[in-house]
């Protein structure tokens, strides 16, 4: 799943989620690219694709479950910390508010994924509709992972049964 969020302030981001269902690299991944430019005429942005500016994250099933609950309930927040030994990542998934121009009252506007990884920072806003779609994509990713786990364990059990000595 990909979410394209450029803006005229040049602070937008492009966020891609992917899933690897089996093996040592099993997990749910996010890649975030910070916005590089804004074209006022076409209202489009470009993104910095250089390796040193990409933010790559791997989430646990429990972390994705927490984010999915926030998407579905449209309330709450979750904070995660990842430490690879080389770099620490601070991740926050939360409801963000928008202030009404006339009344000055803040109301929930959507959900944001905010990441600091070493000296890299990025934030990706999701409307509530996008967050709902993201939660459905998380369900798809869970299904892929759980199906692969089930198949692997079933095959392992079958091999164990076949090697039993009578």
C-alpha positions, -999 to 999 in steps of 0.1 A, spaced: 0 0 0 13 34 -9 3 68 5 13 99 -15 12 131 7 31 160 -8 22 196 2 30 232 -7 52 236 24 75 209 11 72 189 43 52 160 28 61 123 25 55 92 5 49 61 25 49 25 12 39 -5 32 49 -40 22 48 -75 36 72 -105 35 52 -135 46 79 -161 53 115 -167 61 139 -148 82 128 -115 67 91 -121 76 74 -89 87 56 -58 77 78 -30 64 74 7 58 95 29 36 92 67 40 105 92 15 106 129 24 93 154 -1 120 171 -21 101 196 -43 67 211 -49 53 222 -83 26 248 -76 13 247 -112 6 209 -112 1 207 -74 25 177 -73 56 169 -53 87 149 -59 104 128 -33 140 121 -23 148 85 -33 184 85 -23 193 56 0 207 80 27 174 99 29 150 69 30 136 58 63 130 20 64 112 3 92 102 -32 101 72 -36 124 63 -65 146 29 -81 144 20 -66 178 30 -31 166 9 -34 135 -20 -47 156 -18 -16 178 -18 7 148 -47 -12 133 -68 -7 164 -61 30 163 -72 31 127 -104 12 134 -113 31 166 -101 64 154 -86 72 188 -56 65 209 -18 65 202 10 41 201 47 47 205 75 23 196 112 23 198 136 3 176 173 0 183 195 -18 158 226 -11 178 236 14 151 206 37 151 175 42 173 141 48 158 113 65 176 79 59 161 46 74 170 12 66 155 -15 90 168 -46 110 161 -38 146 150 -61 176 153 -68 205 130 -78 239 142 -110 254 127 -100 288 111 -132 305 123 -138 291 157 -102 282 167 -116 248 180 -94 218 174 -111 186 161 -97 152 151 -86 153 115 -68 120 109 -40 98 120 -3 104 116 28 82 115 57 102 128 92 88 127 127 99 139 154 75 128 188 88 138 190 122 122 161 116 98 126 128 105 94 124 87 56 125 93 29 110 72 -7 121 77 -36 98 69 -72 109 66 -96 87 86 -107 71 53 -70 63 44 -64 50 79 -94 27 75 -80 14 42 -46 10 59 -62 -11 87 -77 -34 59 -43 -36 43 -29 -46 77 -55 -74 78 -43 -86 44 -7 -85 56 -16 -105 88 -34 -131 66 -3 -135 45 20 -140 75 -4 -162 94 -11 -184 64 27 -188 57 33 -197 94 5 -222 94 17 -238 62 53 -240 75 42 -256 108 19 -280 90 47 -291 67 71 -295 96 46 -316 115 40 -337 84 78 -343 81 80 -353 118 51 -377 114 68 -393 83 101 -398 102 86 -416 132 99 -451 136 72 -477 141 
